[in-house]
Each structure stands twice: as C-alpha cells, then as structure tokens.
Amino acid sequence: MNIVVLTGAGISAESGVPTFRDADGLWEGHDPMTVATPEAFAADPDLVHRFYDERRAVLPRVQPNAAHRALARLEAALGDDLHLVTQNVDDLHERAGSRQVHHMHGRLRAAWCTACDSRHDWGDPLLDRPPCPTCGSRTLRPDVVWFGEVPHDMDVVEERLWACDLFVSIGTSGLVHPAAAFVHWSRGDTLELNLDASAGSTDFARSRRGPATELVPAWVDEVLG
Ligand code: BV8
C-alpha cells in the first residue's frame, strides 16, 4: 500500500503551535503572509528575523501530539511505502519519531547562507547576524520557503503521488499552492482529515471532520488493521 501524507499547520495546532489562519491572522500587526516573503526580508530584515526567531524559540517548549506519533507509527510499519511531506517548518514530526520527513517549505531550525549557499541546523536567533559556520559572512537567513519561492523537491512529490494508492491530507486549509494541488496529482484514493472544510474539500473522495489527535490515530489503526 503506497501512501502519501501531507500535513499542514492543523496537525501541530493541538501542540500549541498557532496555525497561520487561526492565530487571528496577525503577528506584531502584520499578516504572516506578508512577512514570509523575500520582499519583506529585503525591506525590513530585522522584522522578518524577529518573526522567525520568536517561532524558533517556541519550539523547545511545545511537544509532538498523538497525531504526530501516529504518523511515526505508520512509518515504522510501512517504511518507504509511506511518503510524509509537510508544509510545516516545525520539528514535531521528527521529535515524534518520524525519520523521513519531506519539509517542502523548509525548517525553522535551519539557517541558509546567502553568500556561500550552505545550510545549517540552527536553533538560535539570527537577528544579531551570527557568522556563517562555513564562510564566516553575516548573511544567514531562515531556511524556509517564502511566498514566491520554489518549494523543495516537488518532482519527488509528483512522482510519489502519481504512483500512490492513497493520498491523505491532514490539517491544512488548502489555500497555499502547490500543496493545494496535490489532491489533483494523486493517482490513488484521496482522504482529508481536517477540523473544518478546506478550500479543496470537495476534491477529496472522502473527508473526515475533527481534531487531528482523534482522526489520525484512528485512521492509522484502520490502515494497520
Ligand atoms: C510557488 C514557510 C512556484 C514559511 C509557507 C494564486 C493562485 C495560486 C497560487 C498562487 C497565487 N498567487 C501566488 C501563488 C503562489 C503562492 C500561493 O499559494 N499563495 C497563496 C496565498 C494564494 N505559493 C507560493 O508562492 C509557493 N511557491 O508557488 O512557487 C512553483 C510551484 C510549483 C512548483 C515549482 C514552483 C511557496 C509557498 C510557501 C510559503 N511558505 N511556509 C513560514 O512558515 O513562515 S506557507 C505557510 O502557510 C505554511 O507552510 C502553510 O503552507 C501555509 C499555511 O497553510 P496551512 O498549513 O494549511 O495552515 P492554515 O492555518 O492555513 O490552516 C490550518 C488548517 O488546519 C485549517 O484548515 C484548520 O481547519 C485546520 N485545523 C486547525 N486546528 C486543527 C485543524 N485540523 C485538525 N486538527 C486541529 N486541531
């Protein structure tokens, strides 16, 4: 059984990580969608660094939940027959035990040097422009994919979706592309597990409504029998 699972901010909501649209939409008076852009970073790098430094600092204080753990259990059973791709930049899938996590939008706990193109695991602030471990220049940025930038390894996702028996979307509003289009790329059956109807709910063969910490463990139990 070849399965592709996509997760969004909704799977981390019950861990206390605010989603993009539930966090009453503003951060320091800014719409996150306008801060997560190369233009915002060029215009006001300190503002953007603060946005990501704050979110990076929260991570050690939040824990994975039953939904993250259920997907780790699924990976332990299915191995390479499961492809887990997440829009999330948090590290909760890894901390729940998932070993193969495709962060299509990058990772909060990583820094990318715009001078030498090196990437580094990174848990500290970037606001004070620490030197790049590789080249020493003070040009590190958050290693996340901003609006207008190209998500990582979409060709891999396309291949896996074309070959899958089942595509499951968990905790995403289906507003951001190209993740919102995955349901159309899937050769197999499609299932949405989400608290509310998403922008793409009607494109799924089946949809279940409810919190991820209830829906995901129950679905994994069904798959593993
Ligand atoms: C690209 C990293 C080209 C940074 C993020 C017009 C039409 C179509 C597309 C576009 C367009 N104009 C512009 C575009 C492209 C643009 C886009 O989609 N814009 C949108 C706003 C229209 N996309 C891009 O720019 C992307 N790049 O297109 O390049 C390309 C394409 C293909 C191939 C090659 C090149 C890059 C987008 C990446 C942006 N970076 N994140 C950061 O995190 O700061 S996006 C960011 O927002 C997240 O990563 C996530 O993807 C998105 C938020 O979405 P969700 O995860 O769904 O979260 P949300 O809050 O919206 O929803 C939460 C859901 O959970 C809700 O449905 C809720 O009901 C549910 N929920 C809540 N609690 C629970 C729950 N469910 C279960 N249990 C619960 N307890």
Boltz pocket constraint, residues with backbone or C-beta under 6 A from the ligand:
constraints:
  - pocket:
      binder: B
      contacts: [[A, 7], [A, 8], [A, 9], [A, 10], [A, 11], [A, 13], [A, 14], [A, 19], [A, 20], [A, 21], [A, 22], [A, 32], [A, 33], [A, 36], [A, 87], [A, 88], [A, 89], [A, 105], [A, 144], [A, 145], [A, 146], [A, 147], [A, 148], [A, 149], [A, 150], [A, 151], [A, 154], [A, 170], [A, 171], [A, 172], [A, 173], [A, 174], [A, 175], [A, 176], [A, 177], [A, 178], [A, 179], [A, 193], [A, 194], [A, 195], [A, 196], [A, 197], [A, 198], [A, 210], [A, 211], [A, 212], [A, 213]]
      max_distance: 6.0
